[in-house]
């Protein structure tokens, strides 16, 4: 395939205490896991396949996974809705997207994402100056991250099967009345389809994504007294946060099986540049996370899916003969199913999400439901 080589050149907040501490991290110019909510993934089909989509996305979700795939939609107009809940429903994850062609060579799309924790109790005024408890003083606030992606894709006429695309990305992050941040960035992607092979490259935050935080110092100061302030850092100030680039290289192959069955096998290599992570390939310069996905279909009507990725070395509490704690590699596995008829797509996915923070890892199961509809 000689044409390819020449042409292809605060995630979560669970309480007021965490919410108050979050902007302090924003004072670092290039923190690890910056805007990590954008990397949870969208669409139950993709999440059921272990987030392996860079070379495969060909519907409205391509605006997120790889905007170049918008030119390969099987329907003229396509829309997708998704909802999932994490940590026993505490965290809500919602997504909506729509895509359509401009002409025979180009297409556009729009995607909206929200990850949020709602109804967090603010109990700073619960106890009055006399030590009395007044439940009427409890107020509630939300912590939420939003993203708007505006996508454009175009086929390259000189190379059959090659498409390029880009996203203009606007981010809004809100921590009640304590702080908010606005961010801007650009993603770029390439897809190449040739003789049943699908290749893709996605560069997220390719220009680095800049987020400016505004801190409401008065709200931070409110309710803080000598006892609660003991050991608390100084109130943060307005600051900026930079999200470094992330690259995903993908390859996929569709195989036709007897009796109208089919198999779609794909793999992605995700490379981060924001510091050393707990991944299979890990260094101070880059960290690489490999992922595998499989989709079995029958008559292009019903599908079963599976995926694996996010392998991390987990330390146990068991010591070996040398007195050292044992560790082993564990991955994030996902399962999914879907049905498609007359342009309507219904997809389900069950994924175990591994969350790494401060050197430790916790896991939570997540059920994802998405609906897609393509017409004309």
N, C-alpha and C positions, 0 to 999 in steps of 0.2 A: 504494500500500500504506500507507494512513494508520495502520493498526493498529500497524505496526512502529515508527513514530516515537514513538508514545505509550507503548508497552509496553517498548521496548528501552532506555529511559533507565536451580678447580684441576683444571680439567677433566682434565687428563691428567698423570700422573706416571710417568716412565720410568726412574727410578733413585733410588738413595739420596740423592744430592745434591739432586735436585729435591724429594724428599720432605722433606728437612730444611728446605728454604727455604720450603715452601708455607705453613706457619702464620704466617710473618712477614707475608704479605699479609693475613692475617685481622685484623691489628691495625688496618687501615683500617676505619672504620665502614661505609662504603658503597663497596666496591671494585667496579670494572668486572668483568664476567664472574663474579660471585658465583654459586655453585651452578650453573655452566654445564652440568654433566652432565645436568641436568633438561631441557635444551633440544635434546638430540641427536635426539629424536623416537623414536617406537615404531611397530612394525607395518610389515611390508614393503610393504603396499599404500600406506600413507601416504608412506613414504620413497621409493617408486618414483614417486610423484606430486609430488616436491619438497617434501614436508611441508605440502601444501595440504589441510587437513582440518577446520578450525574450523567450517565450515558443512556439512560432509559426514558427519562421524563418526556412525555409528549402530550400533555394536557395542560390545564390551567395551573397545576402545581409546578410546572416547569419554571414559572416566574420565580419560584423560591429555589428549586434544586439546580436548575441550569436554564437561564432564559433563552439560550439558543434553541432549546427544544420546543419553543412555542411555534416554530415554523413547521413542525411535524405533527400537529394536531390532526386527529382523524375526523373531527367534526369542525365545522366552521366556527361555531360559538361554543365555548365550554366554561362551566362554572363548577366550583368545588366549595363545600362547607365542611368544617371539621370541629369536633369538640372532644376534649379529653380532660380528665381530672387526675391530679397527682396527690400523693400523701393523704389518702382517704378522703379526697374531695376538697381538701383545704385550698389547693392551688388549681385554678381554672385556666385551661389553655384553649383558646379559640382562634379560628383561622377561616378566612374567606378569600376566594380568588376568582377572577374572570379573565378570559383571554379571547381574542378574535383577530382575524387577519386584516391587514390594511390593503394588501393586494396579493398577487400570486407568489411574491417573493418575501414579504415581510409581515410581521405580526406584532401586536402589542398585548400587554397584560397588566393587571393591577392586583396586588395582594395586600391583605390587611391581617395583622397578627396582634394578639393580646395574651399576655401571661400575667395573671394577677392573683393576689390574696385580698379578699374583701372582708369587711366587718371585723377589723382588728380593733380590739378594745383599748382605748386610751384611758388608763386609770390614774393618771397623775393627780387628778383633783378629787379622787375618791375619798381621801382622808383630809379633813379640814384642819385648820390651825389648832383646833381644840382636841384633836384626836378622834373626832366623830366620823362615822362612815356615812356617806350620802351617795347612794347608788344613782341618783338622778344626775350626778356630775359626770358619769361615764359617757364618753362620746366614742364614736367609731370612725375609722378611716380605712382607706384602701391603699395598697401598694401594687402598682401595675406597670408593666412595660408594654409599649405599643411600637409597631413598625408598619410603615407604608412603603411598599415596593412598586415602583413604576418601571415596567419592563419593555424592552424593544428587542426584536430579533430579526435577522435577515439571512436569507440563503445567499451563498457565494456562487454565482453563476458559473464561474470558470472551473469549479471543482464540484462535480455532482455528489450530492450527499453531505456537503459541508454547510453548516450554519454557524453564525456567531450571534451573540446577544449580550445585553448589559442591563443592569438595574441601577436606577437612582433610588437611594434608600434614605428615608427620613425616620428618625427614632425619637420617641418621647417617653421618658421614664419619670414616674411620679411616686413620691413617698409622702402621701397625705399632704398636709400643709407644711411639712418639714423641709422638703427639697424637691426639685424637679430638674430634669436634664433634657436637652435637645441635642440630637446627633444627626450627622449627614455622612453618607459614604457611597461608594460605587462598587458593584460586583460586575464581573465579566465572565462569559462562558463560551465554550466551543463544543459542538457536537458533530460527529462524522459517522455516517452510516454507509457501509460498503459490504455487499455480498453476505448479508445476514449478521455482520459484526456491527456493534454499536460502541463507539468510543466517545468519551467526553472529558472535558477539563473545566473545572469551575474555580475561579479565583474570587473569594469573598474578601470584602474590605481591601480591594487591591490598591486603593489610594490611601489606605488606613482610614478608619472611620473616627471622626472627631465628635466627642460629646462634651457639651458645656454644662456644668452643674451650677445651679443657683440655690444657695442655702438660706433658709429663713432662720436666722440666728435667734430671733425673738421666741420662736416656737421651741427651739432647743432649750433655751434658758428657762422657759416657763415650767414651773413645777420642780426644778432642780434645787435641792437644798444641800446643806453640808453633808448629810449622811448619804444621800443617794449619789452625790457627786464624787464621793470618795473613790479614788482610783479611776475616775472617768477622764479620758483625754480632753483636751481643749476643744471647744466647739469648732467644727470645721468651717472653712471659708469657701467662697466661690472658687471653683477649680475646673480643670479640663481633664478629659480622659481619652486616651488614644487606643483604638482597637487595631491590632496588627493583622496583616494578611493571613488567610488560611486557604490552602489549595487542596482540591479534591480531584484525583485522576481516576476515571472509571472505565470499565470495559464490560460488555455484555454480549450474550449470544443466545438467539432463539433457536430451539431445536424442535422440529416437527416429529411427533411420535405417532405410532400406529393408532388407528381407530379414532382419529380426530383429537387426540391428546397432543399437548405441547409442553415444552419446558423452557423456561427463561432463566438462564444462569448468569449472574453478574457479580462483580467485585469492585470495590472502591478502596483507594488509598488516600486517607485524609492526613494532610501535613499542616501542623500548626507552628507558628513562629513566635509565640509569646512566652517562651521559656520551657524548661524541662517539665514534661508531664509523665504521669504513670501510664505509659503506653508500651506496646511491644518493642518499638524502636524509639529510643528516648535519648536525647542529648540536649545540651544547653542551647544549641542553635535551632534545632527542629525536633519535633516529635511526630511519629507516624503511627496512625491507627488503621489497620486493615479491617475491611468488612466484607462479608459474603452474603449474598441473597439468592433465593430460589423461588420461582413462581411456577406452579403446575396448573395448566388450564385444560378445560374440556369444551371444545367447540367455541372457544372465546366467550363462553357464557358464565361458567363458574370457575373459581380459582382457589387454590390452597397455596399459602406462602410461608416462608420461614427465613430467618436471618440470624446472623451472629456478628458481633463486633464489640468494640469498647473493652478489649481485654486489658485487665489491670492485675498487677501483682498485689494480692491481699495477704496481710500478715495475720496469722492466727494467734491464739493465746496458748498454744501448745509449744513446748520447748523440745528440741531434739537432744541427742546424746551429748552434744557439745554445749548445751545450755542456751543455745540461741533460739529465738522464736521462729517457728516454721512459717513459710510463705508459699503461696501457690498462685498460678494464673487462673483468673476467673473472667468469663465474658458475659456480655449482655445478650440474652437470647430473646427472640420475638417470634410470634406466630400470627398468622392472619388468614382471612378468608374473604371472598368477594363474589359478587354476582353482577352481571351487566346484561341489560336487555333494553332494546329500543332507545339507546342513548342514555339510559339511567344506570348509574353505578352505585352500588352499596358496598362499602368495605368496612371490615372490622379488624382490629389488631390488638393483640395482648403483648405488652412489652414490659420487661423488667428494667427499669431505669436505674443506673448506677450513678450516684452523685458523689463526686470527690471534693472534699473540702478540708483544708488544713492537714493534709496527709492521711486522712481517714476516708473510708468509703462506706456509704449506706445505700440500700437498694429499696425501691418501691415498685409495686406492680401498677401498671397503668392500662386501662381499657380505652382504646381510641375508636371513635366512630366517625366516618366521613361519608358524605353524599356528593356525587358528581353527576352532572347532566350535560350532554353534548347534543346539539341539534343542528340541522342543515348540514 
